[in-house]
């Protein structure tokens, strides 16, 4: 009897989540919103001796000035392509 009740509850929960998909997407984002999971990446930006910019996951050697940049995993950091001119 308890197994049947449990199965009915699971089916009911599945139907409810199917009809309300926004609740499931909000539940997936909850750990990030509460700060339980850090979903960011830290990179280090610095110039080498030739003047070329380097971006790495590790800081450069001692004595080289660098910037720390933090990116969220859901952020696009690749620049968009310029729009092609229509003929």
One Martini backbone bead per residue (centre of mass of N, CA, C, O) as a GRO file, in nm:
protein
   87
    1UNK     BB    1   0.058   0.063  -0.021
    2UNK     BB    2   0.306   0.254   0.003
    3UNK     BB    3   0.406   0.216  -0.287
    4UNK     BB    4   0.160   0.336  -0.431
    5UNK     BB    5   0.175   0.617  -0.300
    6UNK     BB    6   0.460   0.684  -0.404
    7UNK     BB    7   0.396   0.660  -0.708
    8UNK     BB    8   0.172   0.875  -0.714
    9UNK     BB    9   0.352   1.108  -0.620
   10UNK     BB   10   0.557   1.097  -0.854
   11UNK     BB   11   0.354   1.142  -1.080
   12UNK     BB   12   0.244   1.412  -0.975
   13UNK     BB   13   0.515   1.563  -0.982
   14UNK     BB   14   0.570   1.524  -1.284
   15UNK     BB   15   0.317   1.668  -1.388
   16UNK     BB   16   0.369   1.940  -1.252
   17UNK     BB   17   0.651   1.993  -1.386
   18UNK     BB   18   0.545   1.979  -1.677
   19UNK     BB   19   0.339   2.230  -1.634
   20UNK     BB   20   0.601   2.376  -1.459
   21UNK     BB   21   0.910   2.455  -1.578
   22UNK     BB   22   1.000   2.706  -1.408
   23UNK     BB   23   1.056   2.558  -1.140
   24UNK     BB   24   1.295   2.386  -1.237
   25UNK     BB   25   1.482   2.623  -1.325
   26UNK     BB   26   1.491   2.755  -1.043
   27UNK     BB   27   1.614   2.509  -0.893
   28UNK     BB   28   1.884   2.505  -1.058
   29UNK     BB   29   1.965   2.815  -0.958
   30UNK     BB   30   1.982   2.815  -0.643
   31UNK     BB   31   2.286   2.761  -0.568
   32UNK     BB   32   2.392   3.024  -0.705
   33UNK     BB   33   2.213   3.237  -0.553
   34UNK     BB   34   2.320   3.141  -0.255
   35UNK     BB   35   2.644   3.051  -0.284
   36UNK     BB   36   2.713   2.738  -0.283
   37UNK     BB   37   2.805   2.796  -0.583
   38UNK     BB   38   3.086   2.867  -0.775
   39UNK     BB   39   3.031   3.017  -1.112
   40UNK     BB   40   3.346   3.098  -1.149
   41UNK     BB   41   3.627   3.260  -1.317
   42UNK     BB   42   3.978   3.304  -1.288
   43UNK     BB   43   4.187   3.547  -1.444
   44UNK     BB   44   4.505   3.644  -1.593
   45UNK     BB   45   4.632   3.967  -1.688
   46UNK     BB   46   4.925   4.013  -1.904
   47UNK     BB   47   5.250   4.128  -1.992
   48UNK     BB   48   5.504   4.064  -2.173
   49UNK     BB   49   5.821   4.151  -2.290
   50UNK     BB   50   5.679   4.207  -2.590
   51UNK     BB   51   5.362   4.315  -2.522
   52UNK     BB   52   5.190   4.072  -2.490
   53UNK     BB   53   4.895   3.937  -2.420
   54UNK     BB   54   4.802   3.749  -2.126
   55UNK     BB   55   4.582   3.462  -2.056
   56UNK     BB   56   4.542   3.298  -1.741
   57UNK     BB   57   4.505   3.065  -1.462
   58UNK     BB   58   4.784   3.186  -1.382
   59UNK     BB   59   5.004   3.359  -1.237
   60UNK     BB   60   5.267   3.524  -1.272
   61UNK     BB   61   5.555   3.603  -1.206
   62UNK     BB   62   5.736   3.765  -1.010
   63UNK     BB   63   5.697   4.123  -1.085
   64UNK     BB   64   5.437   4.095  -1.256
   65UNK     BB   65   5.192   4.268  -1.367
   66UNK     BB   66   4.833   4.223  -1.289
   67UNK     BB   67   4.505   4.109  -1.368
   68UNK     BB   68   4.191   4.040  -1.227
   69UNK     BB   69   3.939   3.817  -1.362
   70UNK     BB   70   3.581   3.767  -1.341
   71UNK     BB   71   3.373   3.492  -1.451
   72UNK     BB   72   3.086   3.380  -1.555
   73UNK     BB   73   2.964   3.090  -1.699
   74UNK     BB   74   2.708   3.258  -1.845
   75UNK     BB   75   2.929   3.426  -1.998
   76UNK     BB   76   3.011   3.603  -2.284
   77UNK     BB   77   3.362   3.672  -2.394
   78UNK     BB   78   3.306   3.666  -2.690
   79UNK     BB   79   3.310   3.845  -2.949
   80UNK     BB   80   3.124   3.967  -3.179
   81UNK     BB   81   3.043   3.971  -3.493
   82UNK     BB   82   3.030   4.151  -3.750
   83UNK     BB   83   2.819   4.273  -3.955
   84UNK     BB   84   2.712   4.210  -4.257
   85UNK     BB   85   2.693   4.351  -4.551
   86UNK     BB   86   2.447   4.441  -4.753
   87UNK     BB   87   2.379   4.427  -5.111
   0.00000   0.00000   0.00000
